[in-house]
Amino acid sequence: MPEAPETLEGWYALHDFRKIDWPRWKALPADERGATLREAVEFLRNVEAHQDADEGSSALYSIVGHKADFMFLHLRSTPDELNALELAFARTRLADFTTSPYSYVSVTELGMYEAQARGATENVREAPFVKARLKPPIPNRRYMTFYPMNKKRGEHMNWYTLPMDERRAMMRSHGTLGHKYFNIVQQMITGSVGFDDWEWGVTLFAEDPLQFKKLVYEMRFDEVSAKYAEFGPFMLGTRVLPDDLPQLLG
């Protein structure tokens, strides 16, 4: 049996997508709508400050397109804390005007062969780049795109039957290509095997959304993606700060 690579895990992640029931929301009297928004702003301020937990990170995004209206991104130490955040939002009045078209549960992840290739051989979790991958602050970038993905397990193309050395070499090439976008696009890789319907979630952050297109398109020609990758739906969003929420939902 091919060797299964060891992985390091950090914070658990929840991508919580929401749609607004606009007819009901617009029919709400202005004073009630204002009170609802004030409560929602306070909720968002608290979760961004992770007042519910010792450590973590949260952000809100307005989603472009029909798949959702907005998305909460939460990072916390345990799935219990993520569940508590879901329930805390459910208790707000704004939640009464939303539905949940999609969500994604995963955990930040770093492959040991990548960590070792970058020089982390002792006290691996203490290496700065390892800490940044496993407990990432959500970047203060205007745009975000999220997509889930799998490695193929077909009859003729099966990532999981390849020898470790082949997988390691292809991932090294894959990483070299991604490094071209260093400081242009920041990425967060989360593993979801056993947690959700796909194997990984990829969240990208940038000031220029065209860089998402350029990076993902270029990756299509890399052997790892061209032969072995399957992609789910893409979700593009813009960052919403707590005080901007009333203008978004006005």
C-alpha positions as CSV (number, residue, x, y, z in Angstrom):
1,M,0.0,0.0,0.0
2,P,1.4,3.5,-0.9
3,E,2.5,5.4,2.2
4,A,0.0,8.0,3.6
5,P,1.8,11.3,4.2
6,E,1.7,12.7,7.7
7,T,-0.1,16.0,8.1
8,L,-0.1,18.8,10.8
9,E,-3.5,20.3,11.8
10,G,-4.3,23.6,13.5
11,W,-7.5,25.6,13.7
12,Y,-10.9,24.2,12.6
13,A,-12.6,26.2,9.9
14,L,-16.3,26.9,9.1
15,H,-17.3,28.6,5.8
16,D,-21.0,29.5,6.6
17,F,-22.9,30.8,3.6
18,R,-26.2,32.6,4.0
19,K,-29.0,33.9,1.8
20,I,-31.3,36.8,2.8
21,D,-35.0,36.4,2.5
22,W,-35.2,39.9,0.8
23,P,-39.0,40.2,0.6
24,R,-39.4,39.6,4.4
25,W,-36.4,41.7,5.2
26,K,-37.6,44.7,3.2
27,A,-41.1,44.4,4.7
28,L,-39.7,44.8,8.2
29,P,-40.4,48.2,9.8
30,A,-37.4,50.5,9.7
31,D,-37.0,50.6,13.6
32,E,-37.0,46.8,13.8
33,R,-34.6,46.5,10.9
34,G,-32.3,49.0,12.6
35,A,-32.4,47.1,15.9
36,T,-31.7,43.9,14.1
37,L,-28.7,45.4,12.3
38,R,-27.3,46.8,15.5
39,E,-27.5,43.4,17.2
40,A,-25.8,41.8,14.1
41,V,-23.0,44.4,14.1
42,E,-22.3,43.7,17.8
43,F,-22.3,39.9,17.1
44,L,-19.8,40.4,14.2
45,R,-17.5,42.7,16.3
46,N,-17.4,40.0,19.1
47,V,-16.6,37.1,16.7
48,E,-13.9,39.1,14.9
49,A,-12.4,39.8,18.3
50,H,-12.9,36.0,19.2
51,Q,-14.4,37.0,22.5
52,D,-16.0,33.6,22.6
53,A,-12.6,31.8,22.6
54,D,-9.0,32.1,23.7
55,E,-7.8,32.3,20.1
56,G,-9.2,32.3,16.6
57,S,-10.2,34.5,13.6
58,S,-13.4,35.5,11.9
59,A,-14.6,37.7,9.0
60,L,-17.7,38.4,6.9
61,Y,-17.8,38.5,3.1
62,S,-20.5,39.7,0.7
63,I,-20.8,37.0,-2.0
64,V,-21.1,37.9,-5.7
65,G,-23.6,35.9,-7.6
66,H,-26.7,33.9,-6.8
67,K,-25.2,31.1,-4.7
68,A,-25.3,33.1,-1.5
69,D,-25.6,36.7,-0.2
70,F,-22.8,36.6,2.4
71,M,-20.4,34.2,4.1
72,F,-19.0,34.0,7.7
73,L,-15.5,32.6,7.8
74,H,-14.7,31.3,11.3
75,L,-11.4,29.8,12.6
76,R,-11.4,28.3,16.1
77,S,-9.4,25.7,18.1
78,T,-12.2,23.1,18.3
79,P,-15.3,22.1,16.3
80,D,-17.3,22.7,19.5
81,E,-16.4,26.4,19.3
82,L,-17.5,26.5,15.7
83,N,-20.8,24.9,16.6
84,A,-21.3,27.5,19.4
85,L,-20.7,30.3,16.9
86,E,-23.4,28.8,14.6
87,L,-25.8,28.7,17.5
88,A,-24.9,32.2,18.6
89,F,-25.8,33.5,15.2
90,A,-29.0,31.5,15.1
91,R,-30.1,33.3,18.2
92,T,-29.8,36.7,16.6
93,R,-32.8,38.3,14.9
94,L,-30.9,38.6,11.6
95,A,-30.7,34.8,11.4
96,D,-34.5,34.7,11.2
97,F,-34.2,36.3,7.8
98,T,-31.6,34.0,6.4
99,T,-31.3,30.5,5.0
100,S,-28.2,28.3,4.6
101,P,-27.5,27.3,1.0
102,Y,-24.1,25.9,1.7
103,S,-21.5,25.4,4.4
104,Y,-18.0,23.8,4.6
105,V,-16.2,22.3,7.6
106,S,-12.5,21.6,7.6
107,V,-9.3,22.1,9.5
108,T,-6.1,24.0,8.6
109,E,-3.5,21.6,7.3
110,L,0.1,21.4,6.3
111,G,1.8,18.2,4.8
112,M,4.9,17.1,6.7
113,Y,6.8,16.7,3.4
114,E,6.2,20.3,2.6
115,A,7.2,21.4,6.1
116,Q,10.4,19.3,5.9
117,A,11.1,20.5,2.4
118,R,11.1,24.1,3.7
119,G,13.6,23.2,6.4
120,A,11.4,22.4,9.4
121,T,12.9,19.2,10.8
122,E,12.9,19.8,14.6
123,N,10.2,21.4,16.7
124,V,8.2,21.6,13.5
125,R,5.2,23.4,15.0
126,E,7.4,26.2,16.3
127,A,8.6,27.2,12.8
128,P,7.1,30.6,11.9
129,F,5.7,29.5,8.5
130,V,4.1,26.4,10.1
131,K,2.4,28.6,12.7
132,A,1.2,30.9,10.0
133,R,-0.3,28.0,8.1
134,L,-2.0,26.3,11.0
135,K,-3.2,29.3,12.9
136,P,-3.6,32.0,10.2
137,P,-5.0,35.4,10.9
138,I,-7.6,36.1,8.1
139,P,-5.8,38.4,5.7
140,N,-6.9,42.0,5.5
141,R,-7.5,41.7,1.7
142,R,-10.6,43.1,0.0
143,Y,-11.4,39.9,-2.1
144,M,-11.8,36.2,-1.2
145,T,-12.6,33.2,-3.3
146,F,-13.3,29.7,-1.9
147,Y,-13.6,26.3,-3.6
148,P,-13.5,22.7,-2.5
149,M,-11.4,20.1,-4.3
150,N,-10.5,16.4,-4.5
151,K,-7.6,14.4,-5.7
152,K,-8.9,11.9,-8.3
153,R,-9.5,8.3,-7.4
154,G,-10.5,6.9,-10.8
155,E,-9.7,3.6,-12.4
156,H,-6.9,5.1,-14.6
157,M,-5.9,8.2,-12.6
158,N,-5.6,7.6,-8.9
159,W,-3.6,10.0,-6.8
160,Y,-3.7,7.6,-3.8
161,T,-2.0,4.7,-5.6
162,L,1.1,6.8,-6.6
163,P,4.3,6.2,-4.8
164,M,5.2,8.8,-2.2
165,D,8.2,10.1,-4.2
166,E,6.1,10.8,-7.2
167,R,3.5,12.7,-5.1
168,R,6.2,14.6,-3.3
169,A,7.9,15.6,-6.6
170,M,4.6,16.8,-8.2
171,M,3.6,18.8,-5.1
172,R,7.0,20.4,-5.1
173,S,6.5,21.6,-8.7
174,H,2.9,22.7,-7.8
175,G,4.3,24.7,-4.9
176,T,6.9,26.4,-7.1
177,L,4.2,27.6,-9.4
178,G,2.1,29.0,-6.6
179,H,5.2,30.8,-5.2
180,K,5.1,33.1,-8.2
181,Y,2.0,34.7,-6.6
182,F,3.7,35.2,-3.2
183,N,2.4,38.4,-1.6
184,I,-0.1,38.8,-4.4
185,V,-2.5,36.0,-3.4
186,Q,-2.5,34.5,0.1
187,Q,-4.0,31.0,0.4
188,M,-5.4,29.0,3.3
189,I,-5.5,25.2,2.8
190,T,-7.9,23.2,4.9
191,G,-8.4,19.5,5.0
192,S,-11.9,18.1,5.2
193,V,-11.5,14.3,4.8
194,G,-14.0,12.8,7.3
195,F,-15.6,16.3,7.9
196,D,-17.3,17.3,4.6
197,D,-18.1,16.1,1.1
198,W,-14.7,17.1,-0.5
199,E,-11.2,16.4,0.6
200,W,-9.8,20.0,0.8
201,G,-11.0,23.6,0.9
202,V,-9.0,26.3,-0.7
203,T,-9.5,29.9,0.4
204,L,-7.6,32.6,-1.5
205,F,-7.3,36.3,-0.6
206,A,-6.1,39.2,-2.7
207,E,-6.6,42.9,-3.4
208,D,-7.1,42.2,-7.1
209,P,-9.7,39.5,-7.9
210,L,-8.2,38.9,-11.4
211,Q,-5.2,37.3,-9.7
212,F,-7.5,34.5,-8.6
213,K,-8.3,33.8,-12.3
214,K,-4.7,34.0,-13.3
215,L,-3.4,31.7,-10.5
216,V,-6.1,29.0,-10.9
217,Y,-5.9,29.1,-14.7
218,E,-2.1,28.7,-14.6
219,M,-2.4,25.9,-12.1
220,R,-4.6,24.0,-14.5
221,F,-1.5,23.3,-16.6
222,D,0.4,21.9,-13.7
223,E,0.5,18.1,-13.7
224,V,-1.1,17.8,-10.2
225,S,-4.1,19.8,-11.3
226,A,-4.3,18.6,-14.9
227,K,-4.3,14.9,-14.1
228,Y,-5.4,14.5,-10.6
229,A,-7.6,17.5,-9.4
230,E,-11.4,17.8,-9.3
231,F,-12.8,21.2,-8.4
232,G,-16.1,22.1,-6.7
233,P,-18.1,25.4,-7.0
234,F,-16.2,28.7,-6.7
235,M,-17.5,31.4,-4.4
236,L,-16.2,35.0,-4.8
237,G,-16.7,37.6,-2.1
238,T,-15.7,41.0,-0.8
239,R,-14.8,41.8,2.8
240,V,-17.4,43.4,5.0
241,L,-16.3,45.1,8.2
242,P,-18.8,45.1,11.1
243,D,-19.6,48.8,10.8
244,D,-20.3,48.3,7.0
245,L,-23.0,45.7,7.6
246,P,-25.9,48.3,7.9
247,Q,-25.0,49.7,4.5
248,L,-24.8,46.2,3.0
249,L,-28.3,45.2,4.2
250,G,-29.7,48.8,4.6
